[in-house]
Amino acid sequence: MAEIVNLNRFRKDKARADKKAQADENAVKFGRSKSDKALETAKVEKFIRDLDAHKTDE
């Protein structure tokens, strides 16, 4: 005899699995590590400091 399956639960579980797979794919495609973000922020701040250092008072 076959096992009874709740189709709503099956549908929702499949939707959750699909969303999780999409999220994992996006994390690999677009995600950056915390150290990468910190490095970029530090570079931008240094660029701004260097640019401000070259300003002259007029």
C-alpha distance matrix in Angstrom:
0.0 3.8 6.7 9.2 12.4 15.8 17.6 21.0 20.5 19.3 22.4 24.7 23.6 24.2 27.5 28.5 27.8 29.8 32.7 32.8 33.0 35.8 37.6 37.6 38.9 41.6 42.6 43.3 45.1 47.2 47.1 50.1 50.6 52.7 55.5 55.6 56.0 58.7 60.6 60.7 61.9 64.6 65.8 66.1 68.0 70.3 70.9 71.9 74.2 75.9 76.3 77.8 80.2 81.7 82.6 86.2 87.9 89.7
3.8 0.0 3.8 6.4 9.0 12.6 14.2 17.6 17.1 15.6 18.6 21.1 20.0 20.4 23.8 24.9 24.2 26.1 29.0 29.2 29.4 32.1 34.0 34.0 35.3 38.0 39.0 39.7 41.5 43.6 43.5 46.7 47.2 49.4 52.2 52.2 52.6 55.3 57.2 57.2 58.4 61.2 62.3 62.5 64.5 66.8 67.4 68.3 70.7 72.3 72.7 74.2 76.6 78.1 78.9 82.6 84.3 86.1
6.7 3.8 0.0 3.8 6.3 9.9 12.1 15.2 14.1 13.0 16.4 18.4 17.2 18.1 21.4 22.2 21.7 24.0 26.6 26.6 27.2 30.0 31.5 31.7 33.3 35.8 36.6 37.6 39.5 41.4 41.1 44.2 44.6 46.6 49.5 49.7 49.9 52.5 54.5 54.6 55.7 58.4 59.7 59.9 61.7 64.2 64.8 65.6 67.9 69.7 70.2 71.6 73.9 75.5 76.3 80.0 81.5 83.4
9.2 6.4 3.8 0.0 3.8 6.8 9.3 12.2 11.7 11.3 14.4 16.3 15.8 17.0 19.9 20.9 21.0 23.1 25.4 25.9 26.8 29.3 30.8 31.4 33.0 35.2 36.2 37.5 39.2 40.8 40.6 43.8 44.4 46.2 49.3 49.4 49.4 52.0 54.2 54.1 55.0 57.9 59.2 59.1 60.9 63.5 64.1 64.7 67.1 69.0 69.3 70.6 73.1 74.7 75.3 78.9 80.3 82.1
12.4 9.0 6.3 3.8 0.0 3.8 5.9 8.9 8.2 7.5 10.6 12.6 12.1 13.3 16.1 17.2 17.5 19.4 21.7 22.3 23.3 25.6 27.1 27.9 29.5 31.6 32.7 34.1 35.6 37.2 37.1 40.3 41.0 42.9 46.0 46.0 45.9 48.6 50.8 50.6 51.5 54.4 55.6 55.6 57.4 60.0 60.5 61.1 63.5 65.4 65.6 66.9 69.5 71.0 71.6 75.2 76.6 78.4
15.8 12.6 9.9 6.8 3.8 0.0 3.8 5.6 5.4 6.3 8.7 10.2 10.7 12.4 14.4 15.5 16.6 18.5 20.2 21.2 22.7 24.6 25.9 27.1 28.8 30.5 31.6 33.4 34.8 36.0 36.0 39.2 40.0 41.7 45.0 44.9 44.5 47.3 49.6 49.2 49.9 52.9 54.2 53.9 55.7 58.5 58.9 59.3 61.8 63.8 63.9 65.0 67.7 69.3 69.7 73.2 74.5 76.2
17.6 14.2 12.1 9.3 5.9 3.8 0.0 3.8 5.4 4.9 6.0 8.5 9.7 10.4 12.2 14.1 15.2 16.4 18.3 19.8 21.0 22.5 24.2 25.7 26.9 28.5 30.1 31.8 32.8 34.1 34.4 37.9 39.0 40.8 44.1 43.8 43.3 46.2 48.4 47.8 48.6 51.8 52.8 52.4 54.4 57.1 57.4 57.8 60.4 62.3 62.2 63.5 66.2 67.6 68.0 71.5 72.9 74.4
21.0 17.6 15.2 12.2 8.9 5.6 3.8 0.0 3.8 5.4 5.1 6.2 8.5 9.9 10.6 12.3 14.2 15.3 16.5 18.3 20.0 21.2 22.5 24.4 25.8 27.0 28.5 30.5 31.5 32.4 32.7 36.1 37.2 38.7 42.2 41.9 41.1 44.0 46.4 45.7 46.2 49.5 50.7 50.1 51.9 54.8 55.0 55.3 57.9 59.9 59.8 60.9 63.7 65.2 65.4 68.9 70.1 71.6
20.5 17.1 14.1 11.7 8.2 5.4 5.4 3.8 0.0 3.8 5.5 5.2 6.0 8.5 9.8 10.5 12.2 14.1 15.3 16.4 18.2 19.9 20.9 22.4 24.3 25.7 26.7 28.7 30.2 31.1 30.9 34.2 35.0 36.5 39.9 39.9 39.3 42.0 44.4 44.0 44.6 47.7 49.0 48.6 50.3 53.2 53.6 54.0 56.4 58.5 58.6 59.7 62.4 64.0 64.3 67.8 69.1 70.8
19.3 15.6 13.0 11.3 7.5 6.3 4.9 5.4 3.8 0.0 3.8 5.5 5.2 6.1 8.6 9.9 10.6 12.3 14.3 15.3 16.5 18.4 19.9 21.1 22.6 24.4 25.7 27.3 28.6 30.0 30.1 33.4 34.4 36.3 39.5 39.3 39.0 41.9 44.0 43.6 44.4 47.5 48.6 48.4 50.3 53.0 53.3 53.9 56.4 58.3 58.4 59.7 62.3 63.8 64.3 67.9 69.4 71.0
22.4 18.6 16.4 14.4 10.6 8.7 6.0 5.1 5.5 3.8 0.0 3.8 5.5 5.2 6.2 8.7 10.0 10.6 12.4 14.3 15.4 16.6 18.4 20.1 21.2 22.6 24.4 26.1 27.0 28.2 28.7 32.2 33.5 35.4 38.7 38.1 37.6 40.7 42.8 42.0 42.9 46.1 47.1 46.6 48.6 51.4 51.5 52.0 54.6 56.5 56.3 57.7 60.4 61.8 62.1 65.7 67.1 68.7
24.7 21.1 18.4 16.3 12.6 10.2 8.5 6.2 5.2 5.5 3.8 0.0 3.8 5.4 5.0 6.2 8.6 9.8 10.5 12.2 14.2 15.3 16.4 18.3 19.9 21.0 22.4 24.5 25.6 26.4 26.5 29.9 31.1 32.7 36.1 35.7 35.0 37.9 40.2 39.6 40.2 43.4 44.6 44.1 45.9 48.8 49.0 49.4 51.9 53.9 53.9 55.1 57.8 59.3 59.6 63.1 64.5 66.1
23.6 20.0 17.2 15.8 12.1 10.7 9.7 8.5 6.0 5.2 5.5 3.8 0.0 3.8 5.4 5.1 6.2 8.6 9.9 10.5 12.3 14.3 15.2 16.5 18.4 20.0 20.9 22.8 24.3 25.4 25.3 28.5 29.4 31.2 34.4 34.3 33.9 36.8 38.9 38.6 39.4 42.4 43.6 43.5 45.3 48.0 48.4 49.0 51.4 53.3 53.5 54.8 57.4 58.9 59.5 63.1 64.6 66.3
24.2 20.4 18.1 17.0 13.3 12.4 10.4 9.9 8.5 6.1 5.2 5.4 3.8 0.0 3.8 5.4 5.1 6.2 8.6 9.8 10.5 12.3 14.2 15.3 16.5 18.4 19.9 21.4 22.6 24.0 24.4 27.8 29.1 31.2 34.3 33.7 33.6 36.6 38.5 38.0 39.1 42.2 43.0 42.9 45.0 47.5 47.7 48.5 51.1 52.7 52.8 54.3 56.9 58.2 58.9 62.5 64.1 65.8
27.5 23.8 21.4 19.9 16.1 14.4 12.2 10.6 9.8 8.6 6.2 5.0 5.4 3.8 0.0 3.8 5.5 5.1 6.2 8.6 9.9 10.6 12.2 14.3 15.4 16.5 18.3 20.2 21.0 22.0 22.5 26.1 27.6 29.5 32.8 32.1 31.5 34.7 36.7 35.8 36.8 40.0 40.9 40.4 42.5 45.2 45.3 45.8 48.5 50.3 50.2 51.6 54.3 55.6 56.1 59.6 61.2 62.7
28.5 24.9 22.2 20.9 17.2 15.5 14.1 12.3 10.5 9.9 8.7 6.2 5.1 5.4 3.8 0.0 3.8 5.4 5.1 6.1 8.6 9.9 10.4 12.2 14.2 15.3 16.3 18.5 19.9 20.6 20.5 23.9 25.0 26.7 30.0 29.7 29.2 32.1 34.3 33.7 34.5 37.6 38.8 38.5 40.4 43.1 43.5 44.0 46.5 48.4 48.5 49.8 52.4 53.9 54.4 58.0 59.5 61.3
27.8 24.2 21.7 21.0 17.5 16.6 15.2 14.2 12.2 10.6 10.0 8.6 6.2 5.1 5.5 3.8 0.0 3.8 5.5 5.1 6.2 8.6 9.8 10.5 12.3 14.3 15.2 16.8 18.4 19.8 19.7 23.0 24.1 26.3 29.3 28.9 28.8 31.9 33.7 33.3 34.5 37.5 38.4 38.4 40.5 43.0 43.3 44.2 46.6 48.3 48.6 50.1 52.6 54.0 54.8 58.4 60.1 62.0
29.8 26.1 24.0 23.1 19.4 18.5 16.4 15.3 14.1 12.3 10.6 9.8 8.6 6.2 5.1 5.4 3.8 0.0 3.8 5.4 5.1 6.2 8.6 9.9 10.6 12.4 14.2 15.6 16.5 18.0 18.7 22.2 23.9 26.3 29.2 28.3 28.2 31.5 33.1 32.3 33.7 36.8 37.4 37.2 39.6 42.0 42.0 42.9 45.6 47.1 47.1 48.8 51.3 52.5 53.2 56.9 58.7 60.3
32.7 29.0 26.6 25.4 21.7 20.2 18.3 16.5 15.3 14.3 12.4 10.5 9.9 8.6 6.2 5.1 5.5 3.8 0.0 3.8 5.4 5.1 6.1 8.6 9.8 10.5 12.2 14.4 15.1 15.9 16.3 19.9 21.6 23.6 26.8 25.9 25.4 28.7 30.5 29.7 30.7 33.9 34.7 34.4 36.5 39.1 39.2 39.9 42.6 44.2 44.2 45.7 48.4 49.7 50.2 53.9 55.5 57.2
32.8 29.2 26.6 25.9 22.3 21.2 19.8 18.3 16.4 15.3 14.3 12.2 10.5 9.8 8.6 6.1 5.1 5.4 3.8 0.0 3.8 5.4 5.0 6.1 8.6 9.8 10.4 12.5 14.2 15.1 14.8 18.1 19.3 21.4 24.5 24.0 23.8 26.8 28.7 28.3 29.5 32.4 33.4 33.4 35.5 37.9 38.3 39.1 41.6 43.3 43.6 45.1 47.5 49.0 49.8 53.4 55.2 57.1
33.0 29.4 27.2 26.8 23.3 22.7 21.0 20.0 18.2 16.5 15.4 14.2 12.3 10.5 9.9 8.6 6.2 5.1 5.4 3.8 0.0 3.8 5.5 5.2 6.2 8.7 9.9 10.9 12.4 14.2 14.4 17.8 19.3 22.0 24.7 23.8 24.1 27.3 28.8 28.3 29.8 32.7 33.3 33.5 35.9 38.0 38.3 39.4 41.9 43.3 43.6 45.4 47.7 49.0 50.0 53.7 55.6 57.5
35.8 32.1 30.0 29.3 25.6 24.6 22.5 21.2 19.9 18.4 16.6 15.3 14.3 12.3 10.6 9.9 8.6 6.2 5.1 5.4 3.8 0.0 3.8 5.5 5.1 6.2 8.6 10.0 10.4 11.8 12.8 16.5 18.6 21.2 24.0 22.6 22.5 26.0 27.4 26.4 28.0 31.1 31.5 31.3 33.8 36.1 36.0 37.0 39.8 41.1 41.1 43.0 45.4 46.5 47.4 51.0 52.9 54.6
37.6 34.0 31.5 30.8 27.1 25.9 24.2 22.5 20.9 19.9 18.4 16.4 15.2 14.2 12.2 10.4 9.8 8.6 6.1 5.0 5.5 3.8 0.0 3.8 5.4 5.1 6.1 8.7 9.8 10.2 10.3 13.8 15.6 17.9 20.9 19.9 19.6 22.9 24.6 23.8 25.1 28.2 28.9 28.8 31.0 33.4 33.6 34.5 37.1 38.6 38.8 40.4 42.9 44.2 45.0 48.7 50.5 52.4
37.6 34.0 31.7 31.4 27.9 27.1 25.7 24.4 22.4 21.1 20.1 18.3 16.5 15.3 14.3 12.2 10.5 9.9 8.6 6.1 5.2 5.5 3.8 0.0 3.8 5.4 5.0 6.4 8.7 10.0 9.6 12.8 14.2 16.9 19.5 18.7 19.1 22.3 23.6 23.3 25.0 27.7 28.4 28.8 31.0 33.1 33.5 34.7 37.1 38.5 39.0 40.8 43.0 44.3 45.4 49.2 51.2 53.2
38.9 35.3 33.3 33.0 29.5 28.8 26.9 25.8 24.3 22.6 21.2 19.9 18.4 16.5 15.4 14.2 12.3 10.6 9.8 8.6 6.2 5.1 5.4 3.8 0.0 3.8 5.5 5.3 6.2 8.6 9.5 12.9 15.1 18.2 20.4 18.9 19.4 22.9 23.8 23.1 25.1 27.9 28.0 28.4 31.0 32.9 32.9 34.3 36.9 38.0 38.3 40.4 42.6 43.6 44.8 48.5 50.7 52.5
41.6 38.0 35.8 35.2 31.6 30.5 28.5 27.0 25.7 24.4 22.6 21.0 20.0 18.4 16.5 15.3 14.3 12.4 10.5 9.8 8.7 6.2 5.1 5.4 3.8 0.0 3.8 5.4 4.9 5.7 7.0 10.8 13.4 16.2 18.7 16.9 16.9 20.5 21.5 20.4 22.2 25.2 25.4 25.4 28.0 30.1 30.0 31.2 33.9 35.1 35.2 37.2 39.5 40.6 41.5 45.3 47.3 49.1
42.6 39.0 36.6 36.2 32.7 31.6 30.1 28.5 26.7 25.7 24.4 22.4 20.9 19.9 18.3 16.3 15.2 14.2 12.2 10.4 9.9 8.6 6.1 5.0 5.5 3.8 0.0 3.8 5.5 5.5 4.5 8.0 10.1 12.9 15.4 14.1 14.3 17.7 19.0 18.4 20.1 22.9 23.4 23.7 26.1 28.2 28.5 29.7 32.2 33.5 33.9 35.8 38.0 39.3 40.4 44.2 46.2 48.3
43.3 39.7 37.6 37.5 34.1 33.4 31.8 30.5 28.7 27.3 26.1 24.5 22.8 21.4 20.2 18.5 16.8 15.6 14.4 12.5 10.9 10.0 8.7 6.4 5.3 5.4 3.8 0.0 3.8 5.9 5.6 8.3 10.4 13.8 15.6 13.9 15.0 18.4 18.9 18.5 20.8 23.3 23.4 24.2 26.8 28.4 28.6 30.3 32.7 33.6 34.2 36.4 38.3 39.4 40.9 44.6 47.0 49.0
45.1 41.5 39.5 39.2 35.6 34.8 32.8 31.5 30.2 28.6 27.0 25.6 24.3 22.6 21.0 19.9 18.4 16.5 15.1 14.2 12.4 10.4 9.8 8.7 6.2 4.9 5.5 3.8 0.0 3.8 6.1 8.9 12.0 15.3 16.8 14.4 15.2 18.8 19.1 17.9 20.4 23.1 22.7 23.1 26.0 27.7 27.4 29.0 31.7 32.5 32.7 35.0 37.1 38.0 39.3 43.0 45.4 47.2
47.2 43.6 41.4 40.8 37.2 36.0 34.1 32.4 31.1 30.0 28.2 26.4 25.4 24.0 22.0 20.6 19.8 18.0 15.9 15.1 14.2 11.8 10.2 10.0 8.6 5.7 5.5 5.9 3.8 0.0 3.8 6.7 10.2 12.9 14.8 12.2 12.2 16.0 16.6 15.1 17.2 20.2 20.0 20.0 22.8 24.8 24.5 25.9 28.6 29.6 29.7 31.9 34.1 35.1 36.2 39.9 42.1 44.0
47.1 43.5 41.1 40.6 37.1 36.0 34.4 32.7 30.9 30.1 28.7 26.5 25.3 24.4 22.5 20.5 19.7 18.7 16.3 14.8 14.4 12.8 10.3 9.6 9.5 7.0 4.5 5.6 6.1 3.8 0.0 3.8 6.8 9.5 11.8 9.9 10.0 13.5 14.6 13.8 15.7 18.5 18.9 19.2 21.7 23.7 23.9 25.3 27.7 28.9 29.5 31.4 33.5 34.8 36.0 39.8 41.9 44.0
50.1 46.7 44.2 43.8 40.3 39.2 37.9 36.1 34.2 33.4 32.2 29.9 28.5 27.8 26.1 23.9 23.0 22.2 19.9 18.1 17.8 16.5 13.8 12.8 12.9 10.8 8.0 8.3 8.9 6.7 3.8 0.0 3.8 6.6 8.2 6.1 6.7 10.1 11.0 10.7 12.7 15.1 15.7 16.5 18.8 20.5 21.1 22.7 24.8 26.0 26.8 28.7 30.6 32.1 33.5 37.3 39.5 41.8
50.6 47.2 44.6 44.4 41.0 40.0 39.0 37.2 35.0 34.4 33.5 31.1 29.4 29.1 27.6 25.0 24.1 23.9 21.6 19.3 19.3 18.6 15.6 14.2 15.1 13.4 10.1 10.4 12.0 10.2 6.8 3.8 0.0 3.8 5.4 5.2 6.5 8.8 10.0 11.0 12.6 14.4 15.7 17.0 18.7 20.3 21.5 23.1 24.7 26.1 27.4 29.1 30.6 32.5 34.1 37.8 40.0 42.5
52.7 49.4 46.6 46.2 42.9 41.7 40.8 38.7 36.5 36.3 35.4 32.7 31.2 31.2 29.5 26.7 26.3 26.3 23.6 21.4 22.0 21.2 17.9 16.9 18.2 16.2 12.9 13.8 15.3 12.9 9.5 6.6 3.8 0.0 3.8 5.4 5.2 6.2 8.6 10.0 10.6 12.3 14.3 15.5 16.5 18.4 20.1 21.3 22.6 24.4 25.9 27.1 28.6 30.8 32.3 35.9 37.9 40.6
55.5 52.2 49.5 49.3 46.0 45.0 44.1 42.2 39.9 39.5 38.7 36.1 34.4 34.3 32.8 30.0 29.3 29.2 26.8 24.5 24.7 24.0 20.9 19.5 20.4 18.7 15.4 15.6 16.8 14.8 11.8 8.2 5.4 3.8 0.0 3.8 5.4 5.0 6.0 8.6 9.8 10.4 12.2 14.2 15.2 16.3 18.3 20.0 20.9 22.3 24.2 25.6 26.7 28.9 30.7 34.4 36.6 39.4
55.6 52.2 49.7 49.4 46.0 44.9 43.8 41.9 39.9 39.3 38.1 35.7 34.3 33.7 32.1 29.7 28.9 28.3 25.9 24.0 23.8 22.6 19.9 18.7 18.9 16.9 14.1 13.9 14.4 12.2 9.9 6.1 5.2 5.4 3.8 0.0 3.8 5.5 5.1 6.3 8.7 9.9 10.7 12.5 14.3 15.4 16.6 18.6 20.1 21.1 22.6 24.5 25.8 27.6 29.4 33.1 35.5 38.1
56.0 52.6 49.9 49.4 45.9 44.5 43.3 41.1 39.3 39.0 37.6 35.0 33.9 33.6 31.5 29.2 28.8 28.2 25.4 23.8 24.1 22.5 19.6 19.1 19.4 16.9 14.3 15.0 15.2 12.2 10.0 6.7 6.5 5.2 5.4 3.8 0.0 3.8 5.5 5.2 6.2 8.7 10.0 10.7 12.4 14.3 15.5 16.7 18.5 20.1 21.2 22.7 24.4 26.3 27.7 31.4 33.5 36.1
58.7 55.3 52.5 52.0 48.6 47.3 46.2 44.0 42.0 41.9 40.7 37.9 36.8 36.6 34.7 32.1 31.9 31.5 28.7 26.8 27.3 26.0 22.9 22.3 22.9 20.5 17.7 18.4 18.8 16.0 13.5 10.1 8.8 6.2 5.0 5.5 3.8 0.0 3.8 5.5 5.1 6.1 8.6 10.0 10.5 12.2 14.2 15.4 16.4 18.3 19.9 21.1 22.5 24.7 26.3 29.9 31.9 34.7
60.6 57.2 54.5 54.2 50.8 49.6 48.4 46.4 44.4 44.0 42.8 40.2 38.9 38.5 36.7 34.3 33.7 33.1 30.5 28.7 28.8 27.4 24.6 23.6 23.8 21.5 19.0 18.9 19.1 16.6 14.6 11.0 10.0 8.6 6.0 5.1 5.5 3.8 0.0 3.8 5.4 5.1 6.2 8.7 9.9 10.6 12.3 14.4 15.3 16.4 18.3 20.0 21.0 23.0 25.0 28.6 31.0 33.8
60.7 57.2 54.6 54.1 50.6 49.2 47.8 45.7 44.0 43.6 42.0 39.6 38.6 38.0 35.8 33.7 33.3 32.3 29.7 28.3 28.3 26.4 23.8 23.3 23.1 20.4 18.4 18.5 17.9 15.1 13.8 10.7 11.0 10.0 8.6 6.3 5.2 5.5 3.8 0.0 3.8 5.4 5.1 6.2 8.6 9.9 10.6 12.4 14.3 15.3 16.5 18.4 20.0 21.6 23.2 27.0 29.4 31.9
61.9 58.4 55.7 55.0 51.5 49.9 48.6 46.2 44.6 44.4 42.9 40.2 39.4 39.1 36.8 34.5 34.5 33.7 30.7 29.5 29.8 28.0 25.1 25.0 25.1 22.2 20.1 20.8 20.4 17.2 15.7 12.7 12.6 10.6 9.8 8.7 6.2 5.1 5.4 3.8 0.0 3.8 5.4 5.2 6.2 8.6 9.9 10.7 12.3 14.2 15.4 16.6 18.4 20.4 21.7 25.3 27.4 30.0
64.6 61.2 58.4 57.9 54.4 52.9 51.8 49.5 47.7 47.5 46.1 43.4 42.4 42.2 40.0 37.6 37.5 36.8 33.9 32.4 32.7 31.1 28.2 27.7 27.9 25.2 22.9 23.3 23.1 20.2 18.5 15.1 14.4 12.3 10.4 9.9 8.7 6.1 5.1 5.4 3.8 0.0 3.8 5.5 5.1 6.1 8.6 9.9 10.5 12.2 14.1 15.3 16.4 18.7 20.4 24.0 26.2 29.1
65.8 62.3 59.7 59.2 55.6 54.2 52.8 50.7 49.0 48.6 47.1 44.6 43.6 43.0 40.9 38.8 38.4 37.4 34.7 33.4 33.3 31.5 28.9 28.4 28.0 25.4 23.4 23.4 22.7 20.0 18.9 15.7 15.7 14.3 12.2 10.7 10.0 8.6 6.2 5.1 5.4 3.8 0.0 3.8 5.5 5.1 6.1 8.7 9.9 10.5 12.2 14.2 15.3 16.9 18.9 22.6 25.2 27.9
66.1 62.5 59.9 59.1 55.6 53.9 52.4 50.1 48.6 48.4 46.6 44.1 43.5 42.9 40.4 38.5 38.4 37.2 34.4 33.4 33.5 31.3 28.8 28.8 28.4 25.4 23.7 24.2 23.1 20.0 19.2 16.5 17.0 15.5 14.2 12.5 10.7 10.0 8.7 6.2 5.2 5.5 3.8 0.0 3.8 5.4 5.1 6.2 8.7 9.9 10.5 12.3 14.2 15.7 17.1 20.8 23.2 25.6
68.0 64.5 61.7 60.9 57.4 55.7 54.4 51.9 50.3 50.3 48.6 45.9 45.3 45.0 42.5 40.4 40.5 39.6 36.5 35.5 35.9 33.8 31.0 31.0 31.0 28.0 26.1 26.8 26.0 22.8 21.7 18.8 18.7 16.5 15.2 14.3 12.4 10.5 9.9 8.6 6.2 5.1 5.5 3.8 0.0 3.8 5.4 5.1 6.2 8.6 9.8 10.6 12.3 14.6 15.8 19.4 21.4 24.2
70.3 66.8 64.2 63.5 60.0 58.5 57.1 54.8 53.2 53.0 51.4 48.8 48.0 47.5 45.2 43.1 43.0 42.0 39.1 37.9 38.0 36.1 33.4 33.1 32.9 30.1 28.2 28.4 27.7 24.8 23.7 20.5 20.3 18.4 16.3 15.4 14.3 12.2 10.6 9.9 8.6 6.1 5.1 5.4 3.8 0.0 3.8 5.4 5.0 6.1 8.5 9.8 10.5 12.7 14.7 18.2 20.7 23.7
70.9 67.4 64.8 64.1 60.5 58.9 57.4 55.0 53.6 53.3 51.5 49.0 48.4 47.7 45.3 43.5 43.3 42.0 39.2 38.3 38.3 36.0 33.6 33.5 32.9 30.0 28.5 28.6 27.4 24.5 23.9 21.1 21.5 20.1 18.3 16.6 15.5 14.2 12.3 10.6 9.9 8.6 6.1 5.1 5.4 3.8 0.0 3.8 5.5 5.1 6.1 8.6 9.9 11.0 12.9 16.6 19.4 21.9
71.9 68.3 65.6 64.7 61.1 59.3 57.8 55.3 54.0 53.9 52.0 49.4 49.0 48.5 45.8 44.0 44.2 42.9 39.9 39.1 39.4 37.0 34.5 34.7 34.3 31.2 29.7 30.3 29.0 25.9 25.3 22.7 23.1 21.3 20.0 18.6 16.7 15.4 14.4 12.4 10.7 9.9 8.7 6.2 5.1 5.4 3.8 0.0 3.8 5.5 5.0 6.1 8.5 10.1 11.0 14.7 16.9 19.5
74.2 70.7 67.9 67.1 63.5 61.8 60.4 57.9 56.4 56.4 54.6 51.9 51.4 51.1 48.5 46.5 46.6 45.6 42.6 41.6 41.9 39.8 37.1 37.1 36.9 33.9 32.2 32.7 31.7 28.6 27.7 24.8 24.7 22.6 20.9 20.1 18.5 16.4 15.3 14.3 12.3 10.5 9.9 8.7 6.2 5.0 5.5 3.8 0.0 3.8 5.4 5.1 6.2 8.9 10.3 13.7 15.8 18.9
75.9 72.3 69.7 69.0 65.4 63.8 62.3 59.9 58.5 58.3 56.5 53.9 53.3 52.7 50.3 48.4 48.3 47.1 44.2 43.3 43.3 41.1 38.6 38.5 38.0 35.1 33.5 33.6 32.5 29.6 28.9 26.0 26.1 24.4 22.3 21.1 20.1 18.3 16.4 15.3 14.2 12.2 10.5 9.9 8.6 6.1 5.1 5.5 3.8 0.0 3.8 5.5 5.1 6.7 9.2 12.6 15.5 18.4
76.3 72.7 70.2 69.3 65.6 63.9 62.2 59.8 58.6 58.4 56.3 53.9 53.5 52.8 50.2 48.5 48.6 47.1 44.2 43.6 43.6 41.1 38.8 39.0 38.3 35.2 33.9 34.2 32.7 29.7 29.5 26.8 27.4 25.9 24.2 22.6 21.2 19.9 18.3 16.5 15.4 14.1 12.2 10.5 9.8 8.5 6.1 5.0 5.4 3.8 0.0 3.8 5.4 5.4 6.9 10.6 13.5 16.0
77.8 74.2 71.6 70.6 66.9 65.0 63.5 60.9 59.7 59.7 57.7 55.1 54.8 54.3 51.6 49.8 50.1 48.8 45.7 45.1 45.4 43.0 40.4 40.8 40.4 37.2 35.8 36.4 35.0 31.9 31.4 28.7 29.1 27.1 25.6 24.5 22.7 21.1 20.0 18.4 16.6 15.3 14.2 12.3 10.6 9.8 8.6 6.1 5.1 5.5 3.8 0.0 3.8 5.4 5.4 8.8 11.0 13.9
80.2 76.6 73.9 73.1 69.5 67.7 66.2 63.7 62.4 62.3 60.4 57.8 57.4 56.9 54.3 52.4 52.6 51.3 48.4 47.5 47.7 45.4 42.9 43.0 42.6 39.5 38.0 38.3 37.1 34.1 33.5 30.6 30.6 28.6 26.7 25.8 24.4 22.5 21.0 20.0 18.4 16.4 15.3 14.2 12.3 10.5 9.9 8.5 6.2 5.1 5.4 3.8 0.0 3.8 5.6 8.3 10.9 14.2
81.7 78.1 75.5 74.7 71.0 69.3 67.6 65.2 64.0 63.8 61.8 59.3 58.9 58.2 55.6 53.9 54.0 52.5 49.7 49.0 49.0 46.5 44.2 44.3 43.6 40.6 39.3 39.4 38.0 35.1 34.8 32.1 32.5 30.8 28.9 27.6 26.3 24.7 23.0 21.6 20.4 18.7 16.9 15.7 14.6 12.7 11.0 10.1 8.9 6.7 5.4 5.4 3.8 0.0 3.8 6.5 9.9 12.5
82.6 78.9 76.3 75.3 71.6 69.7 68.0 65.4 64.3 64.3 62.1 59.6 59.5 58.9 56.1 54.4 54.8 53.2 50.2 49.8 50.0 47.4 45.0 45.4 44.8 41.5 40.4 40.9 39.3 36.2 36.0 33.5 34.1 32.3 30.7 29.4 27.7 26.3 25.0 23.2 21.7 20.4 18.9 17.1 15.8 14.7 12.9 11.0 10.3 9.2 6.9 5.4 5.6 3.8 0.0 3.8 6.8 9.3
86.2 82.6 80.0 78.9 75.2 73.2 71.5 68.9 67.8 67.9 65.7 63.1 63.1 62.5 59.6 58.0 58.4 56.9 53.9 53.4 53.7 51.0 48.7 49.2 48.5 45.3 44.2 44.6 43.0 39.9 39.8 37.3 37.8 35.9 34.4 33.1 31.4 29.9 28.6 27.0 25.3 24.0 22.6 20.8 19.4 18.2 16.6 14.7 13.7 12.6 10.6 8.8 8.3 6.5 3.8 0.0 3.8 6.2
87.9 84.3 81.5 80.3 76.6 74.5 72.9 70.1 69.1 69.4 67.1 64.5 64.6 64.1 61.2 59.5 60.1 58.7 55.5 55.2 55.6 52.9 50.5 51.2 50.7 47.3 46.2 47.0 45.4 42.1 41.9 39.5 40.0 37.9 36.6 35.5 33.5 31.9 31.0 29.4 27.4 26.2 25.2 23.2 21.4 20.7 19.4 16.9 15.8 15.5 13.5 11.0 10.9 9.9 6.8 3.8 0.0 3.8
89.7 86.1 83.4 82.1 78.4 76.2 74.4 71.6 70.8 71.0 68.7 66.1 66.3 65.8 62.7 61.3 62.0 60.3 57.2 57.1 57.5 54.6 52.4 53.2 52.5 49.1 48.3 49.0 47.2 44.0 44.0 41.8 42.5 40.6 39.4 38.1 36.1 34.7 33.8 31.9 30.0 29.1 27.9 25.6 24.2 23.7 21.9 19.5 18.9 18.4 16.0 13.9 14.2 12.5 9.3 6.2 3.8 0.0
